[in-house]
Amino acid sequence: MPDTSVWEDRIRQALAWRRKLAHEDRWDEWLKQYRCEFPKGIVAVPVAYSYLRTMLPRIYLRNPRVMVTPRRSEYIAHAIVLEAVDNWLIDELGLKSEMKLAILDALICGYGVLKIGYDSEFGFIPVQAVDEDYETVTQVGEKKGTKVEYTVKVKPGMPWALRVHPSDVVLPKGWTRRDSVPWIAHRVVRPLADIVDDIKYYRKARAQLASKVEAEDEDQLVELWEIRDFKNRMIHVICDGILLLSEEDDLQIEGLPFVFIVFNEDPKSPYGISDMRVIDIQQAEMNDLRTLIQRHRRLSLLKFLAQKGAMSQEEAGKLLAEEIPTIVWTDSEPGVAVQPLQHQIPPSLRQELEFVRADMREALGYNVNIAGEFVPRTKTATEVLTVQQAVNLRTDERRDVVADALALVVRKWNQLIFKYWTDRKVIKVVGVKAGSEAWVSYTGEELRGEYFVSVSPESSIPPSRALRHQQAMQIFQALNGDPLIDQVLLRKMALRQFEWLGPEALALVKGEQEAPMQTLAQTLQSMAPGRPMMQEPETDLRGGRAALWEEIGGE
């Protein structure tokens, strides 16, 4: 059994290492800037909020979809089914919202983290995963009917991916590459009563913690450290020096179950460089300049120097009234007794403010085009295009980082599906034959194969319904009547633009009906038109894919 004191010492050293490299002491301040929380008396410019809220929609994938490409010809049909499964999981498990949070973390803290898991949020033990009633044992407590896990995106018998805040993930001291670390520690905060009730932890260890529940508030939160030991392929869970769990880690598939998002790599740090650190100085300068401008503006209010006794209090009050009378009486010559005094705002302050703003934009590649600001001087189309192309280089690079992270999450999900989805499931697939739709039944073992998973980063500005309708009509008009084009499918594509009218839109196509369910073997057969439908093999497809593909006429 591992020595808890050794691991606790390693974690302390790793935390100190992270504070030094990732500038962790500034994270709270940067978060306050994003929240527009500034000290009283400062006129703040919401630079962080404006930048992050403008950049985030340009980086995250608006409608993330993966493409699964087989590495061998016998996996073509399997890839079609697996692609449908993966894209269904992305929507079902809410991966898009988790990635948006991880992207925001990467912009503020320098790196974002997604954690991959299966069935249980706080440690997957295969023998405890599902009982005879198909209820997940690891999500319920020892007390009958009580739950010890509450995240709705973590579902029984399903993979998941959750965003973890950077402050809760630590890498070992001295390592500069994220893909070569021997372990990763994840800080987890849970109610003490739930830990005592969680049967995945050792009974003796839970008994040691049980006395604290009696002495302290049952809802008190305590800190756990979940250590993924890549060197020994183990998972260790430590709480207050007590070893709660030390078992083989079944989630270490294709590396550790973590995916990092880093936009600004640091060659000597695994934690990256925060965008907020880049604009931190400019944020302070802009706040200082705006505060000075406010003070000068207050000083610029019209004031008077008046000789004492030269004007009565009643007449002086008329000068401060909203409606100044035509005559204000004085007892002496006005030019001598009363003299106006008005201060001017130095124009250099506003010029300096624009200089600082330009410095910030240059550092981040963030310009008025991205922000959608109005530019008084009309630019030519060539000027706008040149600037936009330069901006897109940086934006596309970041979007590629997000796409790579999404593809890695899906690849890890697929390995879990291949291993643990032993019960037969069904999915609706499109495109096995041109324009066809079919319900396909499958198991994870049947889908096991060699695939390339990729993501095509889409435009961050979503096309409107009018634009989609216009493009569909243009395609319809161009291809209508072409003998080389499936006219039925072409009409379905056009009618889908009117689905808001109801299901009757697609029903206008004659003969449209729900396709019967197919097995994966039948799906393979459907890829060879004109051949007799094969029966589903009695054994799984791992050993007979090549022979099956040869039988149905595959190359």
SULSULTA-V683149 format. One line per field, one symbol per residue. phi: phi as a letter, one per 30 degrees, with the letter a starting at -180 (. if undefined). burial: b if it has 9 or more other ideal C-beta (glycine too) atoms within 8 Angstrom, else e. A space follows every 50 residues. Layout:
BEGIN
phi=???
burial=???
END
This chain:
BEGIN
phi=.ddddddddddeddddddeddchddceddddddddicbedjcdccddddd dddddeddcdddbdbccccddbddcddddddddddddddeddcidedddd ddddddddcjacbcccabibdckccedcdbcdcicdddccdddeiccbbb dddcceibdabbdcdedcbbcddjcccdcbddabccdbcbdeddddcddd dddddddddddddddbddcdcbccccccdddchbbcbbbhicddaabdcd cdchjddbbccbcbdcdcbdcicdddddcddddddddddddddddddddd ddbbcbddidbddddddddcddcdddbcdbcbdedcdbbdbbccdedddd dddddddddddddcibbddddiddceddcdddddddddddddeddddddd ddddddddedddeddddedcddddbbaccbjdbeidbadccabddddeac bccbbcddddcdddddddddddddddddcdidddcddddddddddddcdd dkddddddddidaddddbdddddedddbejcdddddddcdcddcdddddd dcjdc
burial=ebebeebbebbebbbbbbbebbbbebbeebbbbbeeeeeeeeeeeebbbb bbebbbbbbbbbebebbbbbeeebbbbbbbbbbbbbbbbbeebebbebbb bbbbbbbbbbbbbbbbbbbbbbbbbeeebbeeeeebbbbbbeeeeeebbe eebbebbbbbbbbbebeebbbbeebeeeeebebbbbbbebbbbbbbbbbb beeebbeebbeebeeeeeeeebebbbbbbbeeebbbbbbeebbbbbeebb bbbeeebbbbbbbbebeebbbbbbbbbbbbebbebbbebbbbbbebeeeb eeebebeeebbeeebbebbeeeeeeeebebeeeeeebbeeeeeebeeebb ebbeebbebbbebbbbbebbbeeeeeeeeeeeebeebbeebebebbbbbb bbbbbbbbbbbbbbbbbbbbbeeeebbbbeebeeebebbbbbbbbbbebe bebbbebeebeeeeeeebbeebbebbeebeeeeeeeeebbbbbbbbbebe eeeebbeebeeeeebebbbbbbbbbbbbeeeeebeebeeebeebbeebbe ebebe
END
